[in-house]
C-alpha cells in the first residue's frame, strides 16, 4: 500500500509491528485524539505521546 493513504491534512495512521495508531488533530477545539488498536498498544502509545510531548515543548 502507498503510504499516502495513511496521511491527510489533520491526521495520520502510524504502524509499529502489529499495532496502529490513528492520530487526529481537531484544530478548532485545540485537541488531539489518539486511537490505538492491535497488539502491543502500550508500546505504540508511549512512542506517540513522547513525540507529541517533544513537538509541544518546541
Predicted model as a PDB file, atoms N, CA, C, CB and O in Angstrom, pLDDT in the B-factor column:
MODEL        1                                                                  
ATOM      1  N   UNK A   1       0.815  -1.185   0.000  1.00 44.00           N  
ATOM      2  CA  UNK A   1       0.000   0.000   0.000  1.00 44.00           C  
ATOM      3  C   UNK A   1       0.861   1.252   0.000  1.00 44.00           C  
ATOM      4  CB  UNK A   1      -0.928  -0.004   1.189  1.00 44.00           C  
ATOM      5  O   UNK A   1       1.957   1.267   0.560  1.00 44.00           O  
ATOM      6  N   UNK A   2       0.364   2.274  -0.618  1.00 48.00           N  
ATOM      7  CA  UNK A   2       1.058   3.543  -0.676  1.00 48.00           C  
ATOM      8  C   UNK A   2       0.909   4.267   0.658  1.00 48.00           C  
ATOM      9  CB  UNK A   2       0.522   4.405  -1.832  1.00 48.00           C  
ATOM     10  O   UNK A   2      -0.189   4.332   1.210  1.00 48.00           O  
ATOM     11  N   UNK A   3       2.016   4.817   1.180  1.00 51.00           N  
ATOM     12  CA  UNK A   3       1.956   5.491   2.479  1.00 51.00           C  
ATOM     13  C   UNK A   3       1.077   6.724   2.450  1.00 51.00           C  
ATOM     14  CB  UNK A   3       3.341   5.873   2.932  1.00 51.00           C  
ATOM     15  O   UNK A   3       0.634   7.175   3.506  1.00 51.00           O  
ATOM     16  N   UNK A   4       0.807   7.286   1.285  1.00 55.00           N  
ATOM     17  CA  UNK A   4      -0.054   8.466   1.198  1.00 55.00           C  
ATOM     18  C   UNK A   4      -1.464   8.169   1.685  1.00 55.00           C  
ATOM     19  CB  UNK A   4      -0.099   8.981  -0.233  1.00 55.00           C  
ATOM     20  O   UNK A   4      -2.187   9.093   2.060  1.00 55.00           O  
ATOM     21  N   UNK A   5      -1.867   6.932   1.689  1.00 65.00           N  
ATOM     22  CA  UNK A   5      -3.186   6.554   2.178  1.00 65.00           C  
ATOM     23  C   UNK A   5      -3.312   6.736   3.685  1.00 65.00           C  
ATOM     24  CB  UNK A   5      -3.484   5.119   1.808  1.00 65.00           C  
ATOM     25  O   UNK A   5      -4.421   6.715   4.219  1.00 65.00           O  
ATOM     26  N   UNK A   6      -2.194   6.912   4.370  1.00 82.00           N  
ATOM     27  CA  UNK A   6      -2.212   6.970   5.825  1.00 82.00           C  
ATOM     28  C   UNK A   6      -2.005   8.377   6.382  1.00 82.00           C  
ATOM     29  CB  UNK A   6      -1.159   6.060   6.372  1.00 82.00           C  
ATOM     30  O   UNK A   6      -1.937   8.556   7.598  1.00 82.00           O  
ATOM     31  N   UNK A   7      -1.904   9.380   5.501  1.00 85.00           N  
ATOM     32  CA  UNK A   7      -1.654  10.743   5.944  1.00 85.00           C  
ATOM     33  C   UNK A   7      -2.661  11.668   5.278  1.00 85.00           C  
ATOM     34  CB  UNK A   7      -0.200  11.180   5.620  1.00 85.00           C  
ATOM     35  O   UNK A   7      -2.894  11.583   4.072  1.00 85.00           O  
ATOM     36  N   UNK A   8      -3.249  12.540   6.060  1.00 85.00           N  
ATOM     37  CA  UNK A   8      -4.131  13.552   5.495  1.00 85.00           C  
ATOM     38  C   UNK A   8      -3.919  14.846   6.260  1.00 85.00           C  
ATOM     39  CB  UNK A   8      -5.623  13.104   5.551  1.00 85.00           C  
ATOM     40  O   UNK A   8      -3.101  14.894   7.178  1.00 85.00           O  
ATOM     41  N   UNK A   9      -4.649  15.903   5.893  1.00 89.00           N  
ATOM     42  CA  UNK A   9      -4.390  17.238   6.421  1.00 89.00           C  
ATOM     43  C   UNK A   9      -4.409  17.302   7.945  1.00 89.00           C  
ATOM     44  CB  UNK A   9      -5.400  18.198   5.872  1.00 89.00           C  
ATOM     45  O   UNK A   9      -3.580  17.991   8.540  1.00 89.00           O  
ATOM     46  N   UNK A  10      -5.326  16.607   8.577  1.00 93.00           N  
ATOM     47  CA  UNK A  10      -5.463  16.742  10.024  1.00 93.00           C  
ATOM     48  C   UNK A  10      -5.164  15.453  10.788  1.00 93.00           C  
ATOM     49  CB  UNK A  10      -6.849  17.202  10.354  1.00 93.00           C  
ATOM     50  O   UNK A  10      -5.454  15.358  11.981  1.00 93.00           O  
ATOM     51  N   UNK A  11      -4.585  14.462  10.106  1.00 94.00           N  
ATOM     52  CA  UNK A  11      -4.322  13.226  10.826  1.00 94.00           C  
ATOM     53  C   UNK A  11      -3.358  12.299  10.119  1.00 94.00           C  
ATOM     54  CB  UNK A  11      -5.591  12.514  11.064  1.00 94.00           C  
ATOM     55  O   UNK A  11      -2.884  12.555   9.013  1.00 94.00           O  
ATOM     56  N   UNK A  12      -3.095  11.213  10.813  1.00 94.00           N  
ATOM     57  CA  UNK A  12      -2.162  10.211  10.309  1.00 94.00           C  
ATOM     58  C   UNK A  12      -2.477   8.877  10.976  1.00 94.00           C  
ATOM     59  CB  UNK A  12      -0.682  10.632  10.572  1.00 94.00           C  
ATOM     60  O   UNK A  12      -2.965   8.831  12.105  1.00 94.00           O  
ATOM     61  N   UNK A  13      -2.192   7.805  10.267  1.00 94.00           N  
ATOM     62  CA  UNK A  13      -2.226   6.469  10.859  1.00 94.00           C  
ATOM     63  C   UNK A  13      -0.791   5.966  10.886  1.00 94.00           C  
ATOM     64  CB  UNK A  13      -3.173   5.487  10.053  1.00 94.00           C  
ATOM     65  O   UNK A  13      -0.122   5.900   9.855  1.00 94.00           O  
ATOM     66  N   UNK A  14      -0.332   5.615  12.071  1.00 93.00           N  
ATOM     67  CA  UNK A  14       1.028   5.121  12.274  1.00 93.00           C  
ATOM     68  C   UNK A  14       0.972   3.628  12.572  1.00 93.00           C  
ATOM     69  CB  UNK A  14       1.740   5.891  13.428  1.00 93.00           C  
ATOM     70  O   UNK A  14       0.051   3.144  13.230  1.00 93.00           O  
ATOM     71  N   UNK A  15       1.975   2.909  12.076  1.00 92.00           N  
ATOM     72  CA  UNK A  15       2.024   1.471  12.323  1.00 92.00           C  
ATOM     73  C   UNK A  15       3.361   1.110  12.953  1.00 92.00           C  
ATOM     74  CB  UNK A  15       1.806   0.674  11.012  1.00 92.00           C  
ATOM     75  O   UNK A  15       4.409   1.626  12.564  1.00 92.00           O  
ATOM     76  N   UNK A  16       3.305   0.219  13.931  1.00 91.00           N  
ATOM     77  CA  UNK A  16       4.510  -0.370  14.513  1.00 91.00           C  
ATOM     78  C   UNK A  16       4.182  -1.802  14.870  1.00 91.00           C  
ATOM     79  CB  UNK A  16       5.008   0.432  15.768  1.00 91.00           C  
ATOM     80  O   UNK A  16       3.318  -2.066  15.707  1.00 91.00           O  
ATOM     81  N   UNK A  17       4.872  -2.716  14.236  1.00 90.00           N  
ATOM     82  CA  UNK A  17       4.618  -4.137  14.419  1.00 90.00           C  
ATOM     83  C   UNK A  17       3.136  -4.435  14.174  1.00 90.00           C  
ATOM     84  CB  UNK A  17       5.041  -4.589  15.838  1.00 90.00           C  
ATOM     85  O   UNK A  17       2.634  -4.187  13.077  1.00 90.00           O  
ATOM     86  N   UNK A  18       2.443  -4.954  15.160  1.00 92.00           N  
ATOM     87  CA  UNK A  18       1.032  -5.329  14.992  1.00 92.00           C  
ATOM     88  C   UNK A  18       0.058  -4.284  15.527  1.00 92.00           C  
ATOM     89  CB  UNK A  18       0.772  -6.641  15.680  1.00 92.00           C  
ATOM     90  O   UNK A  18      -1.133  -4.562  15.661  1.00 92.00           O  
ATOM     91  N   UNK A  19       0.556  -3.077  15.834  1.00 94.00           N  
ATOM     92  CA  UNK A  19      -0.303  -2.022  16.380  1.00 94.00           C  
ATOM     93  C   UNK A  19      -0.416  -0.872  15.391  1.00 94.00           C  
ATOM     94  CB  UNK A  19       0.244  -1.514  17.730  1.00 94.00           C  
ATOM     95  O   UNK A  19       0.489  -0.621  14.596  1.00 94.00           O  
ATOM     96  N   UNK A  20      -1.540  -0.187  15.458  1.00 95.00           N  
ATOM     97  CA  UNK A  20      -1.762   1.004  14.643  1.00 95.00           C  
ATOM     98  C   UNK A  20      -2.310   2.108  15.528  1.00 95.00           C  
ATOM     99  CB  UNK A  20      -2.729   0.710  13.464  1.00 95.00           C  
ATOM    100  O   UNK A  20      -3.080   1.866  16.457  1.00 95.00           O  
ATOM    101  N   UNK A  21      -1.892   3.326  15.214  1.00 95.00           N  
ATOM    102  CA  UNK A  21      -2.385   4.497  15.948  1.00 95.00           C  
ATOM    103  C   UNK A  21      -2.987   5.469  14.946  1.00 95.00           C  
ATOM    104  CB  UNK A  21      -1.241   5.182  16.776  1.00 95.00           C  
ATOM    105  O   UNK A  21      -2.372   5.798  13.932  1.00 95.00           O  
ATOM    106  N   UNK A  22      -4.180   5.916  15.242  1.00 96.00           N  
ATOM    107  CA  UNK A  22      -4.823   6.962  14.458  1.00 96.00           C  
ATOM    108  C   UNK A  22      -4.728   8.240  15.293  1.00 96.00           C  
ATOM    109  CB  UNK A  22      -6.334   6.596  14.099  1.00 96.00           C  
ATOM    110  O   UNK A  22      -5.274   8.314  16.394  1.00 96.00           O  
ATOM    111  N   UNK A  23      -4.036   9.234  14.764  1.00 96.00           N  
ATOM    112  CA  UNK A  23      -3.830  10.491  15.471  1.00 96.00           C  
ATOM    113  C   UNK A  23      -4.507  11.583  14.654  1.00 96.00           C  
ATOM    114  CB  UNK A  23      -2.298  10.796  15.687  1.00 96.00           C  
ATOM    115  O   UNK A  23      -4.137  11.828  13.506  1.00 96.00           O  
ATOM    116  N   UNK A  24      -5.506  12.240  15.253  1.00 96.00           N  
ATOM    117  CA  UNK A  24      -6.272  13.258  14.544  1.00 96.00           C  
ATOM    118  C   UNK A  24      -6.257  14.554  15.340  1.00 96.00           C  
ATOM    119  CB  UNK A  24      -7.724  12.785  14.298  1.00 96.00           C  
ATOM    120  O   UNK A  24      -6.509  14.566  16.545  1.00 96.00           O  
ATOM    121  N   UNK A  25      -5.956  15.645  14.643  1.00 94.00           N  
ATOM    122  CA  UNK A  25      -5.964  16.975  15.261  1.00 94.00           C  
ATOM    123  C   UNK A  25      -7.296  17.652  14.953  1.00 94.00           C  
ATOM    124  CB  UNK A  25      -4.766  17.846  14.750  1.00 94.00           C  
ATOM    125  O   UNK A  25      -7.736  17.705  13.804  1.00 94.00           O  
ATOM    126  N   UNK A  26      -7.916  18.162  15.995  1.00 95.00           N  
ATOM    127  CA  UNK A  26      -9.124  18.978  15.866  1.00 95.00           C  
ATOM    128  C   UNK A  26      -8.700  20.401  16.214  1.00 95.00           C  
ATOM    129  CB  UNK A  26     -10.310  18.460  16.807  1.00 95.00           C  
ATOM    130  O   UNK A  26      -8.805  20.836  17.360  1.00 95.00           O  
ATOM    131  N   UNK A  27      -8.219  21.115  15.195  1.00 91.00           N  
ATOM    132  CA  UNK A  27      -7.574  22.413  15.407  1.00 91.00           C  
ATOM    133  C   UNK A  27      -8.504  23.410  16.087  1.00 91.00           C  
ATOM    134  CB  UNK A  27      -7.095  22.982  14.083  1.00 91.00           C  
ATOM    135  O   UNK A  27      -8.085  24.098  17.017  1.00 91.00           O  
ATOM    136  N   UNK A  28      -9.738  23.504  15.653  1.00 93.00           N  
ATOM    137  CA  UNK A  28     -10.690  24.445  16.226  1.00 93.00           C  
ATOM    138  C   UNK A  28     -10.951  24.200  17.701  1.00 93.00           C  
ATOM    139  CB  UNK A  28     -11.981  24.382  15.475  1.00 93.00           C  
ATOM    140  O   UNK A  28     -11.209  25.136  18.457  1.00 93.00           O  
ATOM    141  N   UNK A  29     -10.886  22.952  18.106  1.00 95.00           N  
ATOM    142  CA  UNK A  29     -11.114  22.581  19.506  1.00 95.00           C  
ATOM    143  C   UNK A  29      -9.820  22.557  20.314  1.00 95.00           C  
ATOM    144  CB  UNK A  29     -11.787  21.221  19.581  1.00 95.00           C  
ATOM    145  O   UNK A  29      -9.841  22.375  21.531  1.00 95.00           O  
ATOM    146  N   UNK A  30      -8.669  22.748  19.609  1.00 92.00           N  
ATOM    147  CA  UNK A  30      -7.345  22.650  20.238  1.00 92.00           C  
ATOM    148  C   UNK A  30      -7.203  21.296  20.931  1.00 92.00           C  
ATOM    149  CB  UNK A  30      -7.128  23.809  21.257  1.00 92.00           C  
ATOM    150  O   UNK A  30      -6.904  21.216  22.122  1.00 92.00           O  
ATOM    151  N   UNK A  31      -7.421  20.253  20.167  1.00 94.00           N  
ATOM    152  CA  UNK A  31      -7.491  18.907  20.732  1.00 94.00           C  
ATOM    153  C   UNK A  31      -6.862  17.914  19.758  1.00 94.00           C  
ATOM    154  CB  UNK A  31      -8.961  18.512  21.047  1.00 94.00           C  
ATOM    155  O   UNK A  31      -6.976  18.067  18.542  1.00 94.00           O  
ATOM    156  N   UNK A  32      -6.213  16.920  20.293  1.00 94.00           N  
ATOM    157  CA  UNK A  32      -5.671  15.807  19.505  1.00 94.00           C  
ATOM    158  C   UNK A  32      -6.242  14.524  20.091  1.00 94.00           C  
ATOM    159  CB  UNK A  32      -4.086  15.792  19.517  1.00 94.00           C  
ATOM    160  O   UNK A  32      -6.164  14.289  21.297  1.00 94.00           O  
ATOM    161  N   UNK A  33      -6.811  13.707  19.233  1.00 96.00           N  
ATOM    162  CA  UNK A  33      -7.346  12.417  19.674  1.00 96.00           C  
ATOM    163  C   UNK A  33      -6.458  11.306  19.127  1.00 96.00           C  
ATOM    164  CB  UNK A  33      -8.826  12.227  19.206  1.00 96.00           C  
ATOM    165  O   UNK A  33      -6.036  11.329  17.971  1.00 96.00           O  
ATOM    166  N   UNK A  34      -6.191  10.345  19.984  1.00 96.00           N  
ATOM    167  CA  UNK A  34      -5.353   9.200  19.623  1.00 96.00           C  
ATOM    168  C   UNK A  34      -6.163   7.940  19.871  1.00 96.00           C  
ATOM    169  CB  UNK A  34      -4.007   9.182  20.440  1.00 96.00           C  
ATOM    170  O   UNK A  34      -6.695   7.726  20.960  1.00 96.00           O  
ATOM    171  N   UNK A  35      -6.246   7.110  18.837  1.00 97.00           N  
ATOM    172  CA  UNK A  35      -6.930   5.819  18.977  1.00 97.00           C  
ATOM    173  C   UNK A  35      -5.925   4.752  18.553  1.00 97.00           C  
ATOM    174  CB  UNK A  35      -8.268   5.749  18.106  1.00 97.00           C  
ATOM    175  O   UNK A  35      -5.369   4.807  17.455  1.00 97.00           O  
ATOM    176  N   UNK A  36      -5.700   3.783  19.434  1.00 96.00           N  
ATOM    177  CA  UNK A  36      -4.706   2.748  19.166  1.00 96.00           C  
ATOM    178  C   UNK A  36      -5.372   1.386  19.226  1.00 96.00           C  
ATOM    179  CB  UNK A  36      -3.533   2.826  20.171  1.00 96.00           C  
ATOM    180  O   UNK A  36      -6.171   1.107  20.120  1.00 96.00           O  
ATOM    181  N   UNK A  37      -5.033   0.543  18.261  1.00 94.00           N  
ATOM    182  CA  UNK A  37      -5.598  -0.797  18.235  1.00 94.00           C  
ATOM    183  C   UNK A  37      -4.558  -1.784  17.734  1.00 94.00           C  
ATOM    184  CB  UNK A  37      -6.858  -0.843  17.354  1.00 94.00           C  
ATOM    185  O   UNK A  37      -3.572  -1.402  17.103  1.00 94.00           O  
ATOM    186  N   UNK A  38      -4.787  -3.044  18.020  1.00 96.00           N  
ATOM    187  CA  UNK A  38      -3.851  -4.098  17.665  1.00 96.00           C  
ATOM    188  C   UNK A  38      -3.126  -4.616  18.891  1.00 96.00           C  
ATOM    189  CB  UNK A  38      -2.850  -3.598  16.638  1.00 96.00           C  
ATOM    190  O   UNK A  38      -3.570  -4.421  20.023  1.00 96.00           O  
ATOM    191  N   UNK A  39      -2.005  -5.279  18.652  1.00 94.00           N  
ATOM    192  CA  UNK A  39      -1.199  -5.831  19.743  1.00 94.00           C  
ATOM    193  C   UNK A  39      -0.113  -4.836  20.120  1.00 94.00           C  
ATOM    194  CB  UNK A  39      -0.576  -7.197  19.343  1.00 94.00           C  
ATOM    195  O   UNK A  39       0.264  -3.992  19.306  1.00 94.00           O  
ATOM    196  N   UNK A  40       0.382  -4.924  21.316  1.00 90.00           N  
ATOM    197  CA  UNK A  40       1.443  -4.051  21.841  1.00 90.00           C  
ATOM    198  C   UNK A  40       1.029  -2.586  21.767  1.00 90.00           C  
ATOM    199  CB  UNK A  40       2.757  -4.266  21.064  1.00 90.00           C  
ATOM    200  O   UNK A  40       1.821  -1.727  21.379  1.00 90.00           O  
ATOM    201  N   UNK A  41      -0.212  -2.310  22.139  1.00 94.00           N  
ATOM    202  CA  UNK A  41      -0.747  -0.951  22.077  1.00 94.00           C  
ATOM    203  C   UNK A  41       0.002  -0.007  23.007  1.00 94.00           C  
ATOM    204  CB  UNK A  41      -2.226  -0.954  22.426  1.00 94.00           C  
ATOM    205  O   UNK A  41       0.255   1.144  22.653  1.00 94.00           O  
ATOM    206  N   UNK A  42       0.350  -0.481  24.177  1.00 94.00           N  
ATOM    207  CA  UNK A  42       1.020   0.382  25.152  1.00 94.00           C  
ATOM    208  C   UNK A  42       2.349   0.902  24.608  1.00 94.00           C  
ATOM    209  CB  UNK A  42       1.252  -0.377  26.465  1.00 94.00           C  
ATOM    210  O   UNK A  42       2.683   2.070  24.810  1.00 94.00           O  
ATOM    211  N   UNK A  43       3.108   0.050  23.921  1.00 93.00           N  
ATOM    212  CA  UNK A  43       4.390   0.478  23.352  1.00 93.00           C  
ATOM    213  C   UNK A  43       4.194   1.605  22.344  1.00 93.00           C  
ATOM    214  CB  UNK A  43       5.102  -0.706  22.683  1.00 93.00           C  
ATOM    215  O   UNK A  43       4.925   2.595  22.363  1.00 93.00           O  
ATOM    216  N   UNK A  44       3.214   1.453  21.469  1.00 94.00           N  
ATOM    217  CA  UNK A  44       2.964   2.472  20.458  1.00 94.00           C  
ATOM    218  C   UNK A  44       2.444   3.754  21.105  1.00 94.00           C  
ATOM    219  CB  UNK A  44       1.964   1.958  19.411  1.00 94.00           C  
ATOM    220  O   UNK A  44       2.825   4.848  20.689  1.00 94.00           O  
ATOM    221  N   UNK A  45       1.594   3.640  22.100  1.00 95.00           N  
ATOM    222  CA  UNK A  45       1.082   4.828  22.789  1.00 95.00           C  
ATOM    223  C   UNK A  45       2.210   5.595  23.447  1.00 95.00           C  
ATOM    224  CB  UNK A  45       0.034   4.439  23.835  1.00 95.00           C  
ATOM    225  O   UNK A  45       2.211   6.826  23.426  1.00 95.00           O  
ATOM    226  N   UNK A  46       3.163   4.901  24.025  1.00 95.00           N  
ATOM    227  CA  UNK A  46       4.316   5.544  24.648  1.00 95.00           C  
ATOM    228  C   UNK A  46       5.100   6.348  23.613  1.00 95.00           C  
ATOM    229  CB  UNK A  46       5.227   4.494  25.314  1.00 95.00           C  
ATOM    230  O   UNK A  46       5.490   7.486  23.873  1.00 95.00           O  
ATOM    231  N   UNK A  47       5.328   5.767  22.458  1.00 94.00           N  
ATOM    232  CA  UNK A  47       6.070   6.454  21.399  1.00 94.00           C  
ATOM    233  C   UNK A  47       5.307   7.686  20.912  1.00 94.00           C  
ATOM    234  CB  UNK A  47       6.339   5.497  20.223  1.00 94.00           C  
ATOM    235  O   UNK A  47       5.889   8.762  20.774  1.00 94.00           O  
ATOM    236  N   UNK A  48       4.020   7.532  20.653  1.00 94.00           N  
ATOM    237  CA  UNK A  48       3.204   8.638  20.141  1.00 94.00           C  
ATOM    238  C   UNK A  48       3.169   9.786  21.142  1.00 94.00           C  
ATOM    239  CB  UNK A  48       1.773   8.160  19.832  1.00 94.00           C  
ATOM    240  O   UNK A  48       3.382  10.938  20.765  1.00 94.00           O  
ATOM    241  N   UNK A  49       2.904   9.491  22.405  1.00 94.00           N  
ATOM    242  CA  UNK A  49       2.816  10.570  23.395  1.00 94.00           C  
ATOM    243  C   UNK A  49       4.173  11.235  23.613  1.00 94.00           C  
ATOM    244  CB  UNK A  49       2.279  10.029  24.728  1.00 94.00           C  
ATOM    245  O   UNK A  49       4.239  12.445  23.830  1.00 94.00           O  
ATOM    246  N   UNK A  50       5.253  10.462  23.559  1.00 95.00           N  
ATOM    247  CA  UNK A  50       6.592  11.037  23.692  1.00 95.00           C  
ATOM    248  C   UNK A  50       6.865  12.024  22.558  1.00 95.00           C  
ATOM    249  CB  UNK A  50       7.660   9.925  23.702  1.00 95.00           C  
ATOM    250  O   UNK A  50       7.368  13.122  22.796  1.00 95.00           O  
ATOM    251  N   UNK A  51       6.536  11.634  21.327  1.00 93.00           N  
ATOM    252  CA  UNK A  51       6.768  12.515  20.190  1.00 93.00           C  
ATOM    253  C   UNK A  51       5.873  13.752  20.244  1.00 93.00           C  
ATOM    254  CB  UNK A  51       6.536  11.760  18.888  1.00 93.00           C  
ATOM    255  O   UNK A  51       6.315  14.847  19.898  1.00 93.00           O  
ATOM    256  N   UNK A  52       4.634  13.592  20.669  1.00 91.00           N  
ATOM    257  CA  UNK A  52       3.756  14.758  20.811  1.00 91.00           C  
ATOM    258  C   UNK A  52       4.278  15.704  21.894  1.00 91.00           C  
ATOM    259  CB  UNK A  52       2.318  14.311  21.146  1.00 91.00           C  
ATOM    260  O   UNK A  52       4.206  16.923  21.734  1.00 91.00           O  
ATOM    261  N   UNK A  53       4.798  15.160  22.984  1.00 94.00           N  
ATOM    262  CA  UNK A  53       5.387  15.995  24.039  1.00 94.00           C  
ATOM    263  C   UNK A  53       6.576  16.790  23.500  1.00 94.00           C  
ATOM    264  CB  UNK A  53       5.830  15.124  25.235  1.00 94.00           C  
ATOM    265  O   UNK A  53       6.737  17.965  23.830  1.00 94.00           O  
ATOM    266  N   UNK A  54       7.407  16.153  22.674  1.00 94.00           N  
ATOM    267  CA  UNK A  54       8.558  16.841  22.081  1.00 94.00           C  
ATOM    268  C   UNK A  54       8.094  17.991  21.182  1.00 94.00           C  
ATOM    269  CB  UNK A  54       9.425  15.846  21.272  1.00 94.00           C  
ATOM    270  O   UNK A  54       8.668  19.080  21.214  1.00 94.00           O  
ATOM    271  N   UNK A  55       7.057  17.745  20.382  1.00 89.00           N  
ATOM    272  CA  UNK A  55       6.524  18.780  19.496  1.00 89.00           C  
ATOM    273  C   UNK A  55       5.952  19.920  20.324  1.00 89.00           C  
ATOM    274  CB  UNK A  55       5.442  18.199  18.553  1.00 89.00           C  
ATOM    275  O   UNK A  55       6.197  21.090  20.033  1.00 89.00           O  
ATOM    276  N   UNK A  56       5.198  19.579  21.345  1.00 86.00           N  
ATOM    277  CA  UNK A  56       4.540  20.579  22.184  1.00 86.00           C  
ATOM    278  C   UNK A  56       5.541  21.464  22.908  1.00 86.00           C  
ATOM    279  CB  UNK A  56       3.637  19.901  23.191  1.00 86.00           C  
ATOM    280  O   UNK A  56       5.291  22.655  23.090  1.00 86.00           O  
ATOM    281  N   UNK A  57       6.666  20.904  23.321  1.00 93.00           N  
ATOM    282  CA  UNK A  57       7.661  21.677  24.087  1.00 93.00           C  
ATOM    283  C   UNK A  57       8.560  22.528  23.197  1.00 93.00           C  
ATOM    284  CB  UNK A  57       8.521  20.739  24.913  1.00 93.00           C  
ATOM    285  O   UNK A  57       9.290  23.382  23.701  1.00 93.00           O  
ATOM    286  N   UNK A  58       8.519  22.312  21.891  1.00 88.00           N  
ATOM    287  CA  UNK A  58       9.399  23.098  20.999  1.00 88.00           C  
ATOM    288  C   UNK A  58       8.748  24.382  20.555  1.00 88.00           C  
ATOM    289  CB  UNK A  58       9.786  22.285  19.775  1.00 88.00           C  
ATOM    290  O   UNK A  58       9.349  25.153  19.807  1.00 88.00           O  
TER     291      UNK A  58                                                      
ENDMDL                                                                          
END                                                                             
